[in-house]
Amino acid sequence: MNNIVKDLQYLVSGEVSSRPEMLAEFSQDFGNVFRKEPQVVVRPHSVDDVVKTVRYAHQQGLILSPRATGHSLSGQSLSQNGIVLDMRSLNQIHKIHKDALYFKADAGVSWGQVVNACTPDGLVPPVLTNYFNATLGGTHAAAGMGASSFRNGTQASNCLGLEVVTAEGEIVWCSPEENSELFHHVLCGFGQFGIITQVQHKLRRYLPLTRTYLVFYDDLDALLRDKQTLVLEKRVDHLVSLPIPCVQGVSRATGIMQPLIQWFYTLQITVEMSTDDAVDDREVLAGLNFYRHIHTENLDFEQFITPTIQVETATNLAHPWTDVFLPASTAKNYIETALQKLTSFLDVSRTPMGCFCLVNRDNRTPMFALPDEELVIGFGIYPTIPRSQLQPVLAELSKLSDLSFEMGGKRYLTGLVNFEAQQWQRQFGDYWPTIHEMKKKYDPQGVLNPGFFQKEWIAEPLISQEPQTIPQTISEDLTSEFPIQTQLLEEAASKPMVGAATSTKLSSLQAIALAMLALLFLLFFNGSLVGSA
């Protein structure tokens, strides 16, 4: 290891370190599920430093992973016994072209930097995720979803060009017209085919004000139909929904206390406008079949797009977040099934979830797999749980992942992914052999970010690999970890069951109150989650 550090210190002008505290920092990511400890961390001062580091890794038979904020969830930005490139040191915005509507910046630039630099001129990237500290290189390598993705695609699909350092240490500019094969595989390729060092990306002009309608549903089918109407008619600019659980009581039929949960749904509909009177509320909401219109809010555009809630990142917590893409024709069945199963292994009162939309038209990014139907419904489950509870939760989430494949769905690969060969085949279908060919072509020695698209995982799990019995109900351990759900169950059990009419009215009022609280979550979860940024 000392020789590697000395060699790299001689070759590059940036910082090179193997200090234990730095290696520990770079051995885990936001997901906190897997650990891969590198031998050395390099913070390049220039693209030339990246080139020299890659060439050294290539010559020495070492592996290498680019990383920035480490917001990956399954170790996509980690490296076992290899080199980690901390790309945050490459963080300059080089050009903002107001007329041609694009910017050019280093891969380590955060989306927050871009927003701050562009909004004074009334410009913004077409898609923003809910995490502004994510970097350009990170989300372009993953996709990057937001509440406007049903109109504008992913962040990767709005990319105009990339500067890439190949696995042999060559600098290549690629775009849809130039070196297009490499361009289309580096995008959403999780660092497998090249390292992104610069990005050229679209901008759009935005209107100064927004109006957001929060509407409430007690029928999933009505929600999905209304989302389809809003999306295909392009009636609105931003759209996201959130399931809301409402505990009705408990069932004791099996001899074990089980929660009885009624699910409700909030839908956040946002339009951009030039003035307060430029939008007719009746036109926006015409024909929608929501149960109740809860709230309307006007905000400046800059305030609307700013994330407002932070997620816990304590070292004893894990984030096994999971997103699936579903054909619209099977979305209702999948979501209902998933919501029913979630209550057996997660505290749903403390587990944010989101439902978003995409339109699958002319997807030219083969690494971003989508179902074959035009309208795609995304469904995300975002638990934050004690690491001691991780194993049974992973087992159940894996079953839900497999269920999505059975229903014609695909996975958003930024999330929890621990696939076997069969699951990779189902994810990419007939294109899976081509991906292997592209890997052999652009990284024949397997220098770049190995372990994600191959079966031979070199991660050391933070969890036991021994099979465990999945709890069918709330255990004593879960009760201590999840006091809110336990309290709800105990309160429900202590009260007599009421008549059907009274129960329905009560549950609606309870759910509406929960929906108002959910508005805060919607402001944060205004799109799907970002990847290994």
C-alpha positions in Angstrom: 0.0 0.0 0.0 2.8 2.4 0.9 4.3 1.9 -2.6 1.0 2.7 -4.2 0.7 5.9 -2.2 4.2 7.0 -3.0 3.8 6.2 -6.7 0.6 8.2 -6.9 2.0 11.1 -4.9 4.8 11.3 -7.4 2.4 11.2 -10.4 -0.4 13.5 -9.4 -0.6 17.0 -8.0 -3.7 16.4 -5.9 -4.0 14.8 -2.5 -3.2 11.1 -2.1 -4.0 9.4 1.2 -4.2 6.1 2.9 -5.0 7.5 6.4 -7.2 5.1 8.3 -9.8 7.7 9.0 -10.1 8.6 5.3 -10.3 5.0 4.2 -13.0 4.5 6.8 -14.9 7.5 5.4 -14.7 6.1 1.9 -15.6 2.5 2.8 -19.3 3.2 3.2 -22.0 5.1 1.3 -25.3 6.6 2.2 -27.1 3.2 1.9 -24.9 1.9 4.7 -25.6 -1.7 3.6 -22.2 -2.8 2.2 -18.6 -2.0 3.1 -15.7 -1.9 0.6 -12.5 -0.4 1.9 -10.1 1.1 -0.6 -6.3 1.0 -0.4 -6.0 4.7 -1.2 -8.0 7.8 -1.9 -7.0 10.4 -4.6 -8.4 13.9 -4.8 -7.5 15.1 -8.3 -6.7 18.7 -8.9 -7.3 18.4 -12.6 -8.4 16.0 -15.3 -4.8 15.2 -15.9 -4.6 13.8 -12.4 -7.6 11.5 -13.3 -5.8 10.4 -16.4 -2.6 9.6 -14.6 -4.4 7.7 -11.8 -6.4 5.6 -14.3 -3.3 4.8 -16.3 -1.5 3.8 -13.1 -4.4 1.5 -12.1 -4.4 0.0 -15.6 -0.7 -0.7 -15.5 -0.7 -2.1 -12.0 -3.8 -4.2 -12.3 -5.7 -2.2 -9.7 -9.4 -1.4 -9.7 -10.8 2.1 -9.4 -14.1 3.8 -8.6 -15.1 7.5 -9.0 -17.0 8.9 -6.1 -18.3 12.3 -4.9 -20.9 12.7 -2.1 -21.3 8.9 -1.8 -25.1 9.0 -2.1 -25.2 5.5 -3.6 -27.2 2.8 -1.8 -25.6 -0.5 -2.7 -21.9 0.3 -2.8 -22.0 1.6 -6.4 -19.5 4.3 -5.5 -17.2 2.1 -3.4 -14.0 0.1 -4.2 -12.7 -3.0 -2.4 -8.8 -2.9 -2.1 -8.7 -0.4 -5.0 -8.4 3.3 -5.6 -11.2 5.8 -5.0 -11.2 9.1 -6.9 -12.9 11.8 -4.9 -14.3 13.8 -7.8 -15.6 16.7 -5.5 -12.3 18.5 -6.1 -13.2 19.0 -9.7 -15.9 21.6 -9.1 -15.8 24.5 -11.5 -18.6 25.7 -13.7 -16.9 26.7 -17.0 -19.7 28.2 -19.1 -23.4 29.2 -18.8 -24.7 29.9 -22.3 -27.9 31.9 -21.8 -28.9 32.0 -25.5 -28.0 28.4 -26.5 -29.5 27.2 -23.2 -26.8 25.0 -21.8 -24.0 24.9 -19.2 -20.7 23.2 -19.1 -19.2 22.1 -15.7 -16.9 19.7 -14.0 -18.3 16.4 -12.8 -17.8 17.3 -9.1 -20.0 20.4 -9.3 -23.2 20.0 -7.3 -26.6 20.6 -8.7 -27.0 23.2 -6.0 -24.1 25.1 -7.5 -25.7 25.0 -10.9 -29.1 26.2 -9.5 -27.4 29.1 -7.7 -25.5 30.1 -10.8 -28.4 29.9 -13.3 -31.5 31.0 -11.5 -30.5 34.7 -11.4 -30.9 34.6 -15.2 -34.2 32.8 -15.1 -32.6 29.5 -16.1 -32.7 26.1 -14.5 -31.9 22.5 -15.6 -35.0 20.7 -17.0 -34.9 18.1 -14.2 -33.9 18.5 -10.6 -33.7 15.7 -8.0 -34.6 16.2 -4.3 -30.9 16.3 -3.2 -29.0 19.4 -4.4 -25.7 18.2 -3.0 -25.6 15.4 -5.5 -23.0 16.0 -8.3 -23.3 16.2 -12.0 -21.1 13.2 -12.5 -23.0 11.1 -10.0 -26.5 11.6 -11.4 -25.5 11.4 -15.0 -23.9 8.0 -14.2 -27.2 6.9 -12.5 -30.0 8.8 -14.4 -31.4 11.5 -12.0 -35.1 11.6 -11.5 -37.4 14.5 -10.4 -41.0 15.6 -10.2 -40.8 17.0 -13.7 -39.4 13.8 -15.3 -42.7 12.9 -16.8 -42.3 16.0 -19.0 -38.5 16.3 -19.3 -37.1 12.8 -18.8 -34.1 12.2 -16.6 -31.1 14.4 -16.0 -29.1 11.9 -18.1 -31.5 12.3 -21.0 -30.9 16.1 -20.9 -27.1 15.7 -21.3 -25.6 17.2 -24.5 -22.1 16.0 -24.1 -19.5 14.4 -21.8 -15.8 14.5 -21.3 -14.8 11.0 -20.3 -11.6 9.4 -19.2 -11.5 5.9 -20.6 -10.3 2.8 -18.8 -6.9 3.2 -20.6 -6.5 6.8 -19.5 -7.5 8.6 -22.6 -9.6 11.8 -22.6 -12.6 11.5 -25.0 -15.4 14.0 -25.8 -18.6 12.2 -26.6 -22.1 13.3 -27.5 -25.1 11.9 -29.4 -23.2 12.8 -32.6 -19.5 12.1 -31.6 -18.4 8.8 -30.0 -22.1 8.1 -29.5 -21.7 4.5 -28.4 -19.5 5.5 -25.5 -21.8 8.4 -24.7 -24.9 6.3 -24.4 -23.2 3.7 -22.2 -21.4 6.1 -19.8 -24.8 7.7 -19.2 -26.5 5.6 -16.5 -23.5 3.3 -16.6 -22.4 3.7 -13.0 -18.8 4.3 -13.9 -18.5 0.9 -15.7 -17.5 2.3 -19.1 -15.6 5.5 -18.4 -15.2 8.2 -15.8 -17.2 11.4 -16.4 -15.0 14.5 -15.8 -17.1 17.2 -17.5 -20.7 17.6 -18.4 -22.6 19.8 -21.0 -26.2 19.9 -20.0 -29.4 21.6 -21.2 -31.0 24.6 -19.5 -34.6 25.9 -19.8 -36.3 29.1 -18.9 -38.8 28.9 -16.0 -41.7 31.1 -15.0 -41.2 33.0 -11.7 -44.1 31.6 -9.7 -45.6 28.2 -8.9 -49.0 27.1 -7.7 -49.2 23.7 -6.0 -52.5 21.8 -5.3 -52.5 19.1 -2.7 -55.4 16.7 -3.4 -56.4 13.7 -1.5 -57.6 10.2 -2.7 -59.1 7.2 -1.0 -59.0 5.2 -4.2 -55.7 4.1 -5.9 -57.3 3.4 -9.2 -58.7 6.9 -9.3 -55.3 8.4 -8.4 -53.6 6.4 -11.2 -56.2 7.4 -13.8 -55.9 11.0 -12.9 -52.1 10.9 -13.1 -52.4 9.4 -16.5 -54.6 12.2 -17.6 -52.3 14.9 -16.2 -49.2 13.3 -17.7 -50.4 12.5 -21.2 -52.2 15.9 -21.5 -49.1 17.7 -20.2 -51.5 19.8 -18.1 -49.0 20.4 -15.3 -45.3 20.9 -14.7 -44.5 18.9 -11.6 -46.2 15.8 -10.2 -45.6 13.4 -7.3 -47.8 11.4 -5.0 -47.4 9.7 -1.6 -49.2 6.8 0.1 -50.5 7.6 3.6 -51.3 4.7 6.1 -54.2 5.1 8.5 -54.4 2.4 11.3 -58.0 1.4 11.8 -57.6 -1.1 14.5 -56.2 -4.6 14.9 -57.0 -8.1 13.9 -56.7 -10.9 16.4 -58.1 -13.7 14.2 -54.7 -15.5 13.9 -54.0 -15.2 17.6 -51.3 -12.6 16.8 -52.1 -8.9 16.8 -52.0 -7.5 13.3 -52.6 -3.9 12.3 -55.6 -3.1 10.1 -54.5 -0.3 7.8 -56.5 1.7 5.3 -54.3 3.4 2.6 -54.9 6.9 1.3 -53.0 8.9 -1.2 -52.0 12.5 -1.6 -51.2 14.0 -5.0 -49.1 17.1 -5.4 -49.8 19.0 -8.6 -47.7 22.0 -9.5 -47.9 24.5 -12.4 -45.5 27.3 -13.2 -47.0 30.7 -13.9 -46.0 34.2 -14.8 -48.5 36.0 -12.5 -50.9 34.9 -9.7 -53.9 35.2 -12.1 -52.4 33.4 -15.0 -53.7 30.0 -14.0 -57.3 28.9 -13.8 -57.6 26.5 -10.9 -60.8 24.9 -12.4 -59.0 24.1 -15.7 -56.0 22.5 -13.9 -58.3 20.3 -11.7 -61.0 19.7 -14.3 -62.2 16.1 -14.5 -60.0 14.8 -11.7 -61.7 12.3 -9.3 -60.0 13.2 -6.0 -61.7 12.7 -2.7 -60.9 16.2 -1.3 -58.9 19.3 -2.3 -56.8 19.9 0.8 -54.5 22.8 0.1 -53.3 25.3 -2.5 -50.0 27.1 -2.2 -48.3 29.8 -4.2 -44.5 30.0 -4.0 -41.6 31.6 -5.9 -40.1 29.1 -8.2 -36.7 29.2 -6.4 -38.5 28.5 -3.1 -40.5 25.7 -4.6 -37.5 23.7 -6.0 -35.5 24.0 -2.8 -35.5 20.7 -0.8 -36.6 21.3 2.8 -36.1 18.0 4.7 -32.9 16.2 5.6 -32.6 12.4 6.1 -31.0 10.8 9.1 -27.4 9.6 8.4 -26.3 8.1 11.8 -23.8 5.3 11.5 -26.2 2.8 13.1 -28.9 3.4 10.5 -29.2 1.9 7.0 -31.2 3.1 4.0 -32.3 0.2 1.9 -34.2 2.3 -0.5 -35.9 0.7 -3.4 -37.5 2.1 -6.6 -39.3 0.2 -9.3 -40.6 1.2 -12.7 -43.9 -0.4 -13.6 -46.1 -0.6 -16.7 -49.2 1.5 -16.1 -51.3 -1.6 -16.7 -49.9 -3.5 -13.7 -49.0 -0.6 -11.4 -52.2 -0.8 -9.3 -51.8 -4.5 -8.7 -48.2 -4.1 -7.7 -48.7 -1.1 -5.4 -51.6 -2.7 -3.6 -49.7 -5.9 -3.1 -46.6 -4.1 -1.9 -48.5 -1.9 0.5 -50.1 -5.0 2.0 -46.8 -6.8 2.4 -44.9 -3.8 3.8 -46.8 -3.8 7.1 -45.3 -7.2 8.0 -41.7 -6.0 8.1 -41.6 -2.2 8.2 -43.1 0.5 10.3 -45.1 2.1 7.5 -46.0 5.1 9.7 -42.3 6.1 9.6 -41.4 4.9 6.1 -41.7 7.5 3.3 -42.9 6.3 0.0 -43.4 8.0 -3.3 -45.2 7.4 -6.6 -44.0 9.2 -9.8 -44.5 9.1 -13.6 -42.4 8.7 -16.7 -43.2 8.6 -20.4 -41.3 6.0 -22.3 -40.8 7.8 -25.6 -37.6 7.4 -27.7 -35.4 6.3 -24.8 -31.9 6.3 -26.3 -30.1 5.4 -23.1 -29.8 1.6 -23.1 -28.4 1.5 -19.5 -31.7 3.1 -18.3 -34.1 0.2 -18.7 -37.8 0.9 -18.7 -41.0 -1.2 -19.2 -42.3 -1.4 -22.7 -45.5 0.6 -22.2 -45.7 4.4 -22.9 -46.8 5.4 -19.4 -44.5 4.2 -16.7 -45.4 4.5 -13.0 -42.5 4.6 -10.5 -43.0 3.5 -6.9 -40.4 4.0 -4.3 -40.0 2.7 -0.7 -37.5 4.7 1.4 -37.0 3.1 4.9 -34.4 4.3 7.4 -33.9 1.4 9.8 -31.5 0.3 12.5 -28.8 -1.8 10.9 -29.6 -4.6 13.3 -32.9 -5.0 11.5 -31.4 -5.0 8.0 -31.3 -8.7 7.1 -35.1 -9.5 7.2 -35.9 -6.2 5.6 -33.5 -6.9 2.7 -35.0 -10.3 2.2 -38.6 -8.9 1.9 -37.5 -6.0 -0.3 -35.8 -8.5 -2.6 -39.1 -10.4 -3.0 -40.9 -7.1 -3.9 -38.1 -6.5 -6.4 -38.7 -9.9 -8.0 -42.4 -9.2 -8.0 -41.9 -6.1 -10.1 -40.0 -8.1 -12.7 -42.9 -10.6 -12.8 -45.3 -7.8 -13.5 -43.2 -6.4 -16.4 -41.3 -3.8 -14.4 -37.7 -2.7 -14.1 -35.6 -1.5 -11.3 -34.1 2.0 -10.9 -30.5 0.9 -10.2 -29.7 3.8 -7.9 -31.4 1.9 -5.1 -30.8 -1.3 -3.2 -29.5 -3.7 -5.8 -28.0 -7.1 -5.0 -28.9 -9.1 -8.2 -28.0 -12.6 -9.3 -27.4 -13.3 -12.9 -31.1 -14.0 -13.6 -32.2 -10.7 -12.2 -29.6 -8.8 -14.3 -31.0 -10.6 -17.4 -34.6 -9.6 -16.5 -33.5 -6.0 -15.9 -31.8 -5.6 -19.3 -33.5 -8.4 -21.3 -32.0 -9.0 -24.7 -29.6 -6.1 -24.2 -27.7 -7.9 -21.3 -25.2 -9.7 -23.6 -24.5 -6.4 -25.4 -23.6 -4.8 -22.1 -21.1 -7.5 -21.5 -19.6 -6.8 -25.0 -19.5 -3.1 -24.2 -17.6 -3.8 -21.0 -15.1 -5.9 -22.8 -14.7 -3.2 -25.4 -14.3 -0.2 -23.2 -12.8 -1.8 -20.0 -11.3 -5.1 -21.0 -9.2 -5.4 -17.9 -12.1 -4.6 -15.5 -10.4 -1.5 -14.0 -13.5 0.6 -13.6 -15.9 0.1 -10.7 -16.0 -3.7 -10.8 -18.6 -5.6 -8.7 -21.8 -3.8 -9.7 -22.7 -5.4 -13.0 -20.9 -8.7 -12.3 -21.8 -11.6 -10.1 -18.4 -11.7 -8.4 -19.1 -9.3 -5.6 -16.1 -8.3 -3.6 -18.1 -6.3 -1.1 -18.0 -7.4 2.5 -21.6 -7.1 3.7 -22.3 -5.3 6.9 -24.9 -8.0 7.5 -24.8 -11.7 8.1 -25.3 -13.8 4.9 -26.9 -16.6 6.9 -30.6 -17.0 6.2 -32.9 -15.8 8.9 -36.5 -16.3 9.6 -38.6 -13.4 8.4 -40.9 -12.1 11.1 -44.6 -12.3 10.2 -45.6 -9.8 12.8 -44.1 -7.1 15.0 -41.5 -8.7 17.2 -40.4 -7.4 20.6 -37.2 -6.0 19.0 -39.2 -4.1 16.4 -41.5 -2.8 19.1 -38.6 -1.2 20.9 -37.3 0.2 17.6 -40.7 1.5 16.4 -42.6 3.0 19.3 -45.0 5.0 17.2 -46.5 2.0 15.4 -46.7 0.1 18.7 -48.5 3.0 20.3 -51.0 3.1 17.4 -51.6 -0.6 17.7 -52.1 -0.5 21.5 -54.5 2.5 21.2 -56.5 0.8 18.5 -56.7 -2.5 20.5 -57.9 -0.7 23.6 -60.9 0.9 21.8 -64.1 -0.8 20.7 -64.7 -1.2 17.0 -67.2 1.2 15.6 -69.9 0.9 12.9 -68.9 0.9 9.3 -70.2 4.4 8.5 -68.6 6.0 11.6 -65.4 4.1 10.9 -65.2 5.4 7.3 -65.8 9.0 8.3 -63.3 8.7 11.1 -60.6 7.1 8.9 -61.1 9.8 6.3 -60.6 12.6 8.8 -57.5 10.8 10.3 -56.1 10.3 6.9 -56.6 13.9 5.8 -54.8 15.1 8.9 -51.9 12.7 8.0 -52.0 14.0 4.5 -51.4 17.6 5.7 -48.3 16.3 7.5 -47.3 14.5 4.3 -47.1 17.8 2.5 -43.7 18.3 4.2 -42.5 15.0 2.9 -43.8 15.8 -0.5 -41.8 19.0 -0.6 -38.7 16.8 0.0 -39.7 13.7 -2.0 -40.5 15.9 -5.1 -39.1 13.2 -7.3 -37.3 9.9 -7.1 -34.0 9.5 -5.5 -30.6 10.1 -6.9 -27.9 7.7 -7.4 -24.2 7.3 -6.7 -23.4 10.9 -6.7 
